[in-house]
Amino acid sequence: MAAHPVSPLAPKSYPDLPAIDGVRYATAEAGIKYKNRTDVLLMAFDEGTTAAGVLTRSKCSSAAVDWCRANLPGGKARGLVVNSGNANAFTGAKGKESVQLTADYAAKALGCKTSEIFLASTGVIGEPLPASKFAGVLDEAATRLAETPWIEPAKAIMTTDTFPKLAGAVLEFDDVEVRINGIAKGSGMIAPDMATMLSFVVTDMPIAADVLQALLSQHVQKSFNSITVDSDTSTSDTLLAFATGKAKVEPITSLSDPRAAFFGEALFDVLFELAILTVRDGEGATKQVAVNVEGATSDASAFRIAKAIADSPLVKTAIAGEDANWGRVVMAVGKAGEPADRDRLAIRFGDLLVAENGERATAYDEAATSAYMKGEELEVTVSLGLGEGSATVYTCDLTHGYITINGDYRS
């Protein structure tokens, strides 16, 4: 499969994330699918690192997801192995053997227990992943662990991504700097039902595993769980957070600690930025779209309506064609299965009112709306007039590029 042109929505520059005390990494070429590029990431964490995670709710989850699900209750991490090019999903007993062997190799290389190793895989579904690909690779990688630059691990986990995704935050407690770094991959098969395809966040904040877990579960909802590229939830969705505890501040051991909310806000900022980068790298995407729903009977109802609009191929192709076809938005509201009153609906593209009270707005301006649709970042707002519920879902347009990428994905 040939490399795809870099998304027109790619960032013009990448953050130079700082080192985080207690974590080092190495990337390697194992030749799993891609040639002449890194496809394996090994992260090593110092003893005492706590772990939390949210995993796909897909009923066809990958072997690596099952492995993480078994290890997360332990709340401790010493290593992470990520590979791209093969999802190790729908691979039966071979998949289970592969993750066990991979964890064995990693535990040996890092001198820890397999229960402290976390695994993630992304790529083609249904192809066995021979663990022999990792034999020697992880041992060798463990001899050259580094603290920076963080763009290297972000590159190693890419599949159809056209650019690496990384984000960070720095906050202070008692004049002590605390750092959060995050990387993600995702471009297609994006309609997360917990997280994005793969994302890994590391902080030096001393924080109990259960508190980190609670904050991660809370803040994934309006970040990764509020994006969609194509309505398809991956078998491999994995978001893991690791806290090395090396910052010289008092540990956060309870959600009632006021610092927990402050830390959680910074964590959300990193997750949200990674989520938006994922949308901006949607396969074939040329436009980023925020779908706002307000006036719903509840926030949950608003979210389901926003998701119906953001997932609609007809809405997304109209946006790709720069066509302000608000009738397709009406269609998506109507099919969502949520309370809605046709004759109370109002729809805006940006600040431009295009429909109200069940019909085209009297002030509708075709030329102004068409001009607005030519922008790279768009907003569609639906007002239901039924209650106080609101939600925003972020998506991208659907172009011929999406078909091209996915039509030859396995070739």
C-alpha positions in Angstrom: 0.0 0.0 0.0 1.5 3.3 -1.1 1.9 6.2 1.4 -0.9 8.7 1.1 -0.5 12.5 0.7 -0.3 14.4 3.9 -3.7 15.7 5.0 -4.3 19.3 4.1 -5.5 19.7 7.7 -2.1 18.6 9.1 -0.5 20.9 11.6 2.2 23.2 10.2 4.6 22.2 13.1 4.8 19.7 15.9 5.4 20.3 19.6 8.8 19.5 21.0 7.6 17.7 24.0 9.9 17.6 27.1 11.4 14.5 28.6 9.3 12.9 31.4 11.3 11.5 34.3 10.6 7.8 34.6 9.9 6.9 31.0 12.1 6.1 28.1 11.4 4.5 24.7 12.9 3.0 21.6 11.4 2.4 18.1 12.3 -0.4 15.7 11.7 -1.9 12.3 10.2 -5.4 12.6 8.9 -5.5 9.0 5.4 -6.5 10.2 3.7 -4.9 7.2 5.5 -1.7 6.3 9.0 -1.6 4.8 11.7 0.9 5.6 9.8 2.5 8.5 9.5 2.0 12.2 6.6 -0.2 13.2 7.3 -1.2 16.8 7.4 1.0 19.9 8.9 -0.1 23.3 8.3 2.1 26.3 10.0 1.4 29.6 8.6 2.8 32.9 10.5 3.0 36.2 9.3 1.0 39.1 6.3 2.5 40.9 4.5 3.7 37.7 0.7 3.5 37.9 -1.5 2.6 35.0 -5.1 3.3 33.9 -6.9 2.7 30.6 -10.1 2.6 28.7 -10.6 -0.1 26.0 -12.9 -0.7 23.1 -16.4 -2.0 23.9 -16.4 -3.8 20.6 -17.6 -7.4 21.0 -14.8 -8.5 18.6 -11.9 -7.0 20.6 -8.3 -7.8 19.7 -6.0 -10.1 21.6 -3.9 -7.1 22.8 -7.1 -5.4 24.1 -8.0 -8.6 26.1 -4.4 -8.7 27.5 -4.7 -5.0 28.7 -8.1 -5.7 30.2 -6.6 -8.5 32.2 -3.6 -6.4 33.4 -5.3 -3.1 34.1 -6.8 -4.1 37.5 -3.2 -4.5 38.8 -2.7 -0.8 38.3 1.1 -1.1 37.7 3.2 -0.8 34.5 6.8 -1.3 33.6 6.5 -1.7 29.8 4.4 -1.0 26.8 4.8 -2.6 23.3 2.9 -1.2 20.4 3.0 -2.5 16.8 1.5 -1.1 13.6 0.6 -3.0 10.5 -1.3 -5.9 12.1 -4.2 -5.6 14.6 -3.9 -9.2 15.9 -7.7 -9.2 16.0 -9.9 -12.1 15.0 -6.8 -14.4 15.2 -8.2 -17.0 17.7 -5.8 -19.1 19.7 -2.8 -17.8 17.6 -3.6 -14.3 18.8 -3.5 -15.3 22.5 -0.2 -17.1 22.0 1.2 -14.1 20.2 0.4 -11.6 23.0 1.7 -14.0 25.6 5.0 -14.5 23.8 5.3 -10.8 23.0 4.8 -10.0 26.7 7.4 -12.6 27.6 10.0 -11.0 25.3 9.2 -7.6 26.7 9.3 -8.7 30.3 12.7 -10.4 29.8 14.1 -7.3 28.0 12.9 -4.9 30.8 13.4 -7.2 33.7 9.8 -7.2 35.0 6.7 -9.3 35.3 4.4 -10.0 32.3 1.5 -8.6 34.3 3.3 -5.2 34.2 3.5 -5.2 30.4 0.8 -3.6 28.3 0.3 -4.3 24.6 -1.4 -2.6 21.7 -1.7 -3.5 18.0 -3.1 -1.7 15.0 -3.5 -2.6 11.3 -5.1 -5.3 9.3 -7.8 -7.5 11.1 -7.7 -11.3 10.7 -4.0 -11.8 9.9 -2.0 -13.8 12.4 0.8 -11.8 14.1 3.8 -14.0 14.5 5.4 -13.1 17.8 8.7 -14.2 16.3 8.8 -10.8 14.7 9.6 -9.4 18.1 12.3 -11.9 19.0 15.5 -10.0 19.4 13.9 -6.7 18.3 12.7 -5.9 21.9 16.0 -7.0 23.4 17.9 -4.8 21.1 15.5 -1.9 21.5 15.9 -2.1 25.3 19.6 -1.3 24.9 19.0 2.1 23.4 16.1 3.6 25.3 15.9 7.4 25.0 13.8 10.2 26.7 13.2 12.3 23.5 12.1 13.3 20.9 8.5 12.2 21.3 7.7 12.5 17.6 9.5 9.2 17.1 7.1 7.0 19.1 4.2 9.0 17.5 5.6 8.0 14.0 6.1 4.3 14.9 2.4 3.7 15.7 1.0 5.2 12.5 -0.9 3.1 9.9 -2.9 5.1 7.3 -2.1 8.2 9.3 -0.6 10.9 7.2 1.1 12.8 10.1 2.1 11.9 13.7 -0.1 13.1 16.5 1.3 14.4 19.8 0.3 16.9 22.4 1.4 17.9 25.9 0.7 20.1 28.9 2.7 21.5 31.7 1.2 22.5 35.1 2.5 23.5 38.5 1.8 22.3 42.0 3.7 24.2 44.8 6.1 25.7 42.2 7.0 22.2 41.0 6.5 21.5 37.3 4.3 18.5 36.3 4.3 17.2 32.7 1.8 15.3 30.6 2.8 14.0 27.2 0.5 12.2 24.8 0.6 10.5 21.4 -2.1 9.0 19.3 -2.7 7.2 16.0 -6.0 7.1 14.1 -7.2 8.0 10.6 -9.9 5.5 9.6 -12.2 3.1 11.4 -12.8 5.9 13.9 -16.0 6.1 15.9 -14.6 5.4 19.3 -16.6 3.7 22.0 -14.1 4.5 24.7 -11.0 6.0 23.1 -9.3 6.5 19.7 -7.6 3.6 17.9 -4.5 3.9 19.9 -3.4 6.6 22.4 -0.8 6.7 25.1 -0.4 9.4 27.8 2.4 9.6 30.2 2.8 12.0 33.2 5.3 12.3 36.0 2.5 13.2 38.5 2.4 10.9 41.5 -1.2 9.7 41.3 -3.0 6.6 42.5 -4.1 4.2 39.8 -7.8 4.4 40.7 -7.8 8.2 40.6 -6.0 8.2 37.3 -8.6 5.7 36.0 -11.5 7.9 37.2 -10.1 11.0 35.5 -9.3 9.1 32.3 -12.8 7.6 32.1 -14.4 11.0 32.8 -12.4 13.0 30.3 -12.5 10.5 27.4 -16.2 11.3 27.0 -15.9 14.8 25.5 -12.6 14.1 23.8 -12.0 10.8 22.0 -15.6 9.6 22.5 -16.9 12.7 20.8 -15.2 12.2 17.4 -16.1 10.2 14.4 -14.5 9.8 11.0 -16.6 7.0 9.5 -18.9 5.6 12.2 -16.9 2.4 12.5 -15.6 1.4 16.0 -12.3 -0.4 15.9 -11.6 -3.8 17.4 -8.4 -2.3 18.8 -9.3 1.0 20.5 -6.9 1.5 23.4 -6.2 4.5 25.5 -3.6 4.0 28.3 -2.3 6.5 30.8 0.9 6.0 32.8 2.0 8.0 35.8 5.7 7.6 36.8 5.3 9.5 40.0 8.7 11.2 39.7 7.5 14.8 40.2 8.5 16.0 43.6 4.9 16.8 44.9 2.6 15.1 47.3 0.7 12.2 45.6 -2.9 12.6 44.6 -4.6 9.6 46.3 -8.2 10.7 46.2 -10.6 12.4 43.8 -11.6 14.7 46.7 -8.1 16.3 46.5 -8.7 19.6 44.8 -5.6 19.0 42.7 -7.2 16.0 41.1 -9.7 18.3 39.2 -6.8 20.6 38.2 -4.7 17.8 36.9 -7.8 16.3 35.2 -8.4 19.6 33.2 -4.8 19.4 31.9 -5.3 15.7 31.0 -8.5 16.6 29.1 -6.6 19.3 27.2 -4.1 16.7 26.0 -6.8 14.1 25.1 -8.9 16.7 23.3 -6.0 17.9 21.2 -5.1 14.4 20.2 -8.8 13.7 19.4 -9.0 16.7 17.1 -5.8 15.8 15.4 -7.3 12.4 14.7 -10.3 14.0 13.0 -8.1 16.3 11.0 -6.2 13.2 9.7 -9.4 11.4 8.8 -8.8 9.3 5.7 -9.3 11.6 2.7 -10.4 14.5 4.9 -10.3 18.1 3.6 -12.5 19.7 6.3 -12.9 19.6 10.0 -16.5 19.9 11.2 -18.0 20.5 14.7 -21.6 19.4 15.0 -23.4 21.2 17.8 -26.8 20.1 19.1 -28.6 22.3 21.6 -32.1 22.4 23.1 -32.4 18.7 23.4 -34.3 16.9 26.2 -31.0 15.7 27.7 -27.2 15.8 27.0 -27.3 12.1 26.1 -30.1 12.7 23.6 -28.2 15.7 22.1 -25.1 13.5 21.7 -27.0 10.8 19.9 -28.5 13.3 17.5 -25.1 15.0 16.9 -23.5 11.6 16.3 -26.3 10.7 13.7 -25.5 13.9 11.8 -21.7 13.5 12.1 -21.9 9.9 10.9 -24.2 10.5 8.0 -22.5 9.8 4.6 -24.9 12.2 3.0 -24.1 15.0 5.3 -20.4 14.4 5.0 -20.4 14.2 1.2 -22.3 17.4 1.0 -19.7 19.1 3.1 -17.0 17.6 0.9 -18.8 19.1 -2.1 -19.1 22.5 -0.2 -22.9 22.2 -0.6 -24.9 23.7 2.2 -27.5 21.0 1.9 -29.3 21.5 5.3 -32.0 19.1 4.2 -29.6 16.2 4.9 -29.1 17.5 8.4 -32.9 17.5 8.9 -32.9 13.9 7.7 -30.2 12.9 10.2 -32.0 14.5 13.1 -35.2 12.7 12.1 -33.5 9.2 11.9 -31.7 9.5 15.2 -34.6 8.0 17.2 -34.5 10.8 19.7 -37.1 13.4 20.7 -37.4 16.1 18.1 -40.1 18.4 16.8 -39.8 19.2 13.1 -41.6 22.5 13.4 -39.2 23.8 16.1 -36.0 23.0 14.4 -33.4 25.7 13.6 -30.2 25.0 11.7 -27.1 27.2 11.3 -24.0 26.8 9.2 -21.5 28.9 11.2 -23.5 32.0 12.2 -25.7 31.8 9.2 -29.3 30.7 9.9 -30.5 28.4 7.1 -33.6 26.8 8.5 -36.1 27.6 11.3 -39.6 26.6 12.5 -39.7 23.6 10.1 -38.8 25.4 6.9 -36.1 27.3 5.1 -35.2 30.5 7.0 -36.6 33.7 5.4 -33.2 35.3 5.7 -31.4 32.4 4.0 -28.6 33.6 1.8 -27.4 31.0 -0.7 -24.3 32.9 -1.7 -23.1 33.7 1.8 -23.7 30.0 2.9 -21.9 28.6 -0.1 -18.9 30.9 0.6 -18.9 29.7 4.2 -18.8 26.1 3.1 -15.5 26.7 1.3 -13.7 27.0 4.7 -11.5 24.3 6.2 -13.1 24.4 9.7 -16.9 24.4 9.8 -19.7 24.3 12.4 -23.2 23.0 12.0 -25.5 23.9 14.8 -29.0 22.3 15.3 -31.4 23.9 17.9 -34.2 21.6 18.9 -36.1 23.9 21.2 -37.1 21.1 23.6 -34.9 21.4 26.6 -31.5 22.2 28.0 -29.5 19.3 26.6 -26.4 19.9 24.5 -23.5 18.1 22.9 -20.8 18.5 20.3 -19.4 15.8 18.0 -16.3 16.4 15.8 -16.0 14.9 12.4 -14.6 15.4 8.9 -15.9 15.3 5.4 -16.2 12.2 3.3 -14.3 12.4 0.0 -13.2 10.1 -2.9 -9.9 9.8 -1.0 -11.6 7.7 1.7 -12.6 5.1 -0.9 -9.2 5.1 -2.5 -7.4 4.5 0.8 -9.8 1.8 2.0 -10.3 0.1 -1.4 -6.6 -1.0 -1.4 -6.0 -1.2 2.4 -4.8 -4.8 2.3 -2.9 -4.6 -1.0 
